[in-house]
Amino acid sequence: MAEDSTVHKLHVEKLIANGSNWVIYCDCMLWALRLHRLSDHLTLTMVMQTYTNIGTVNSITPEM
């Protein structure tokens, strides 16, 4: 996986304990995950081949 030279930083408001900002929080989290191409983490229950190909990084295996 090649590193992108452009780093996108996002600020997502914390979820309020009573859940009153759930819709905004959820939308921001989904947008952030899609921006960084991590939305597969929301829909897949198994380790993707991409992560298996990368292998162990900093003593963390793809299965972890």
N, C-alpha and C positions, 0 to 999 in steps of 0.2 A: 504494500500500500504506500503510495507516494504521498509525502506531506505537501499540503497546499501552502504556498508562501503567504496567502492571505488568511489572516485570522479574524474570524467573526466573533465578537463578544456581544452577548445578549444579557439583558437584565430582565429576569422574570420575577414578578412580584411573588412573595410568599403566599401560600394558601392560608387564608384566614381560618382560624379554628372553627368558626361556625359555618364555614363553607359558602359564605355570601359572595365570594368572588370566584367560585368554582369554574364558571363558564369562561371567564377571561383567563384564568390560570391554565385551564386545560388547553384552550386555543393557543396560548403562548408556548406551552410545552410541546404541543404537536408541531407548531411552526419551527421551533428550535431544533427538534429532532429531525425534521425533514430537511432543514437548512444544512445540517451536518451529516445528512444521509444516514441517520441512525434509526429511521422509522421502522426498519425491519425488526428492531427489538420489541416493538409493540405488537407485531403480528405473528412472529415465528416462535415456536416452542423448542426448536432444536438449534444446534450450533450450525451456522452457515459455513459453507465450504471456504469462503473467503477468510474467515477467522481461523479455520483449521490450517489453511495454507500458510498463514503468518506464523503459526506455532506459538511457542511459549515466549512471553514478553515479561521481563521483570519478575520471573518465577511464577507467573500467572498463566495457566493453560487455557485454551479456548473454552473448555468445558466449564471452567470456573466462571 
